[in-house]
Amino acid sequence: MGVHESIAEVFRVEYARVVASVLRIVREIDAAEDVVQEAFAQALDHWPARGIPDRPGAWLLTTARRRALDRLRRARRMDARADALAYEAGLGARDERPEVADPESIPDDRLRLIFTCCHPELSADSRVALTLRLVGGLSTVEIARAFLVPEATIAQRLVRAKRTIRDRELPYEVPEGDELSARLPAVLAVVYLIFNEGYAAHTGDALVRDDLCVEAIRLGGMLVELMPEEPEVLGLLALMELQASRAAARVDAAGNLVLLADQDRVRWDRARIERGLAWLERAGSIERAGPYQLQAAIAACHARAASWDATEWPRIVWLYATLAAVAPSPVVELNRAAAIGMAEGPAAGLAALDRMDPPLLAAYHLFPAARGDFLRRLGRAAEAAIEYRAALRLVDNARERAFLAARLAECETAAAG
């Protein structure tokens, strides 16, 4: 790896910590980003000639904070608060040597940054974009490319999010007590949404986008680092590791969808499975688990099974029932019905689906796809074809469309014969 690539990697890894630290001083997101970009530019000027420092993150952090204080001084807004911050960080107001500050004395404000980015007053799209930008360090172009939307769309979301934070004076802080418990699900939901868009892309030609999966897992690891005793944080990281372990086996050589039942388990990433199982164990008892722990426990059943037939389907049914009680949703009920179909047969699965309220899943392609699968397995090909046609009308991803079209053709042939 060349020096410029190394600098870019350092910048990506340290971006959230440096932005969060600077934001404590300048109190404006745009100003904080500008200062960090200036520190990065200074690194690009100095490091190729002088070598990368032993502690490059500390160098960037200290340089950015000094620049932030300089910016306040130039704007004649160097008040007592900024002076106190400079003293706290070990940065003398006239000190021109970035390496003299002890970065260990500078508080890690990344958790403040994460909760600000995921504030419930921001729209879901804005939370995702702002988290990827400020916490993940992705550029606007990278975020737009990952979600297959125009760059201008992502730029607008970022502008709206920053404006909302400024105009509504949303606090740059980590909530405490009951408020922390109330706000944490929003944070976890943003990270998991990023992961899901990578693991099962809604649009485009690729079924899996590894870059988003990796980024979400990195964000999950950051949360565990900052909240090491929070069971649901551990559960989310376990869930993402376990699901990501199957990513390579979810598509064939041509990029087409391979169902879990047909996947080559030799291709599963055993290292990810071991990490996921370890995080899940660390999260604690499943009896008092939250939704991410429960979903991770379901993923663990698949990870531990030597084959599709060896899967503990009755336990998965129980876990989905428990999940439905903790976090009820139509999608959870759909997944529970699918598990019932595996544990008790397709007729039982179809009956469970038919007890659901279809309007709640009217726009979700997996509902008619699941009905089609049960009907196909029951030998009711003509009815299955109707369901597959309905699913095709609802899905945008090219790989999923190809899979459903193949199933439809199979059922049409069977019905005609």
N, C-alpha and C positions, 0 to 999 in steps of 0.2 A: 504494500500500500504506500503510495507516494505521500509527501508531506501535506499537500493540499487536501488529499482524501482523508488523511488522518485528522487534519484540522476540522474538516467538515463533520467527521464522526464525533469528535470531541464536542463540537458545537451542538450537534443533535442530542447527544446524551445529557449535556449540561444545560441545555436551553431553558428548561422549566425552572430549574433552581435559580439561574441567573435572572431571568425575567421576574420571578416571584420576589427575589431579594430587592431588585431595583424598584419594583412596583411599590414596595413598602415606603420608598423614599419619594418618588415622583408622583405617586397616586393616580397616574393616568396611564392607561394601557398603551396608547400610541407612543407616548413619550418613553415608556419603559422599553418598548420594542426598538425604538430608534437608538436608545443608549446601548442596548445589547448588540445591535448591528454595528455600532461604532466600535465596540470592544472586539467584535469578530474581525472587523476590517483592520484593526490595529494588530491583532494576532496574525492575520495574513501578511502584514507588512514585516513583522518582527520574527516570527517563528521560522520561516524558510531559511533565513540567514543565520539566526542565532540558535536554532534547534528548539524543538518542542519542550517546554518546561517539564520538570519531573511531576508536577501537579498542575496539569493544564486547566482543569476545571477551576481550581483555586485562583489561577492567574486571571482567567476570564471573569470570575466572580468579583475579584477585587478591583480589576480595571473598570468593569461596568459600574460598580458602586461609586468609584471615584469620579467617573464621568457624570454620573447622576448628580452628585453633589456639586460638581462644576456647573452643571446646567442650572441648578437652583441658584447658585451664586450669580451667574450671568443674568438670570431673570430677576435678580434682586428680591428673591423670595427665600433667602436663607434664614429661616426663623429658628427659634429655639429647638423645635422638634428635629429639624435636620441636623443641627449641631449635636444634639444628643445622640442621634443615630450614628453620626460620624464617630463620636467618641466610643459608642458601644461596639462598633465594628472595628475599632483600632485603626481608623483612617484619619490621620491628621488633616486638617483643612488645607494645609499647604504641602502635604506630602505628595511628591511626584513619583514615588517608587511603588508600583502596584504590588510587588512581592513582599512588602513589609507587613501588610495586614495578615492577620491569622484568620483564615477562612473558617476555622473551627469555632471561632467566636461569633460568627455571623449566623443568626437563626435560619433554619431551613423553613422557608415559607411556602413550599410547594403545595402543602395541603390547603393553605389559604387560597392559593391560585386555583386549585381544582374545584373547591367549593364555590368560588366566584364564577368560574366558567360554567358550572352546572347549576346555577341558581334557578329555582323554579319559575321566576318571573321572565326568564328567557325562553324563547320557543325551542322545541326539541331540535330543530335543524340548526339553530344558532348555537345551542349548547355543544353539539357535535363539532361544528366548524371551529368554535372558539377553543375547545379542548384540544383538538388536533393542532391548532395553530400555536397556542401558548404553552400547553403542557407537552404536546408531542413534538413541537418544533417543525412541523411540516409547513411548507410554503403554500400560498394560495393555489398555485398551479398544481402542486402535488395533491392537495385535498380535492380539487376539481377533477383531476385525473382519476383518483381513487373512486369517486362517486359517480363518474361519468356524467358530470354536469358542466355547463360553461363556467369558465373562470370568473366571469362577471357575477354569476349567481352566488358563488362562494364569497366573493368580495362584498357583495351586498349583505349577506348574512353576517359577516364579520363586522361590517359597519353598523348594522342594526343592533347587534349584541353589545358592542362597545358604547353606542349611544344610549341604550337602555341602562347599562350599568352606570353611566355618567349622569343621565337625567334623573334617574330614580334613586341615585346615591346608594346603590346596593353596597352593603358593607363588605370590605375586603377582610374577611375573618373566617375562622373555623367555628361553626356553631357549637354550643355546649349542651350537655344534658339531653333533655327530651327533643330539643330542636335538632341536635346532631342526628339522633335516631330518625327523625322525620325527614331530614334532608339527605341522608346517606343513600337511600334508594335511588334518588335522582342521579347521583354521581355514578353509582354502579350501573344504572340503566344506560347512561351515555357510553360507558366503556363497552358494555355488552352489545349495544347497538352497533358500535364500530366493528366489533368482532363478527357479529352476524352478517354484516354487509360483506365482510371478507369471506366468511365461511360458506355463505349461500347467497351470492350476489343476486339482487332483484332484477337487474337489467344487464344488458350487454351480452357478449359472446362467451365469457369465461364463467364457469360455475364457482370457482374458488379464486379469491384474490389474496395471495399469501401476504402481501405487504400490509394489508389492513389487519389481518389476523395477528401478525407479528407485532404491529403497533399496539393493538388492544392488549395483548399479553404483556407487552412492556409497560403499558399504563397500569395494568393490574398488578404487576410486580412492584411498581412505584407505590401504589396504594398499600400493598402489604408491608412495604418498607416503612411507610408513614403510620400505618394503623395495624401493627403486627398482631394485636389481640382481638381484632374484630372478626367474628366468625363468618359473616357474610362476605367480607372482603376476601378472606381465605377461600370461601366457597366459590366465589366468582372466578378467582385465578385457577382453582382446581378444575372447574367446569371448562374453562377456555383451553387449558392444557389438554384435557382429556378429549375434547372435541377436535382440537387441532391435530391430535395424534393420528386421526383417520383421514386427514386432508388428502394425502397423496393417493390413497386408495379409493377416493370418492369419484375419481375420473379415470377413464382408460387412456390409452396412448393417444387417442384422437381427441381427448378432452371431453368425452361424453360421460354422462352421469352413470355411476355404478351404485346401486342400492346397497344399504348396509348388509343385507342378507347375502349379497353376491361378492362382497369385498374380499380381497386377498389379505388376510390378517397378518401375514408375514410382512406386508408393506406398512403396517401401522408403526408409528414411531414409539418404540418402547421407552426411550428416555423421557418423552413427554408424558407417557402413561405413568411412569414411576413418579415423576414430579407431581402430576395431578393427584395421584392417590395419596402422596405424602401431604400435600396441602389439605386434602379433604380430611385426612386423619387429624391433622393439627386443628382443623376447624371445630372439632368436638362432636358431641353426641348428635346423632341424626334425629333422636326423639324430640329435640327442641330446636330443630333446624329451621332456617329461613328458606326462601325460595331458591336462592342460588346454591345453597348446600344440597337441597333436595334434588335439583337438576344435576348437580355434580354426582350425587349418589346414583342417579339413573345412568349417567354416562359411565360411571365406574362399573355398573353391572355389565355393560357392553364390553368395556375394556378388559374385564377379568374373564369373560367367556371365551373358551377355546374355539367355539364355532357358533353359528347362528342358532342351531338347534339346542346348544348347551346353555343358552341365555336363560337367566332366572326371570322368566316372564311374570310369574305370580308376584315376585317382589317388585318388579317394575310397575305392575298394576297398583300395588299398595302404595308405592312411592308417589305415583301420579295422583292417587286419591288423597294422600296427605298433602301434596302440593296444591290440589284444588281447594282444600280446606284453608290452607295458609294464604294462597294468592289465587283466588278463583278467576278463571278466564276461559273463553270458548276454545282457545288454542290448547290449553291444558286438557280440557275435556276431550278434544279431538285426539290428542296424543294418548290419553287414557283409553279411549275406545280402540285405537290401533293396537295398544298393548293387550287389551282384552281379546282382540281378534287373534293375537298370537298365542295367548295363554289358553283360550277356550275354543278357538276355531272361528272361521270367517262369519258364520251365522251369528254368533254372539257379538262379534265386533260390529257387524252391520246393525244389529238391534241397538247397540249402545249409541251408534251414530244417529239412528233414527229417533232416539230419545232426546237428542240435542235440539236446539232452536236454530234451524238453518239460517234465518235472516242475520243472526249475529256473525255468521261466517260467509255472507253472501258474496264478498269480494275476495275470499281467500281460496286460492286454487287447490290447496291441499285437501279441502273438505270434499269436493266432488271426486278428486283423485283417489282419496281413501275409500269412498263409496264404490268407485269403479274397481278398485283392487279387490275388495271383498266380493263384489258381484262376479268379477272374473273368476276368482277362486271357487265360487259356488257354481260355476258353469252357466251363469246367466249373462252370456256375452252381449246380447242386444242391449240389455239395460246398462251393462258396463260401458258400452260404446257411448251411450247418451251422457254418462257422467264424465268420460274422458273428453268429449267435445266441450262440455261446460268448463272443465278445467283449462283446456286450451284457450278458451276465450278470456281467461283471467290471468294468465302467466305471461311475463315479459322476457324472462331470461331465455336465451336461444337454446341452451343445453337442456333445460327442463322442457321446453317446447318439443325438442327433438325426441326426448324420452316419452312424453305423453302421446306424441303423434305415432310412435312405434307401438305403444300399447293399444291405441285406438285402431290401428291397422290390424293388429292381431285379433282384437275382438270383432271387428267387422268381418274379417275372414271366417272366424269361428261361427258367427251368426249366420253368414251366408251359406255355410256348409251344412 
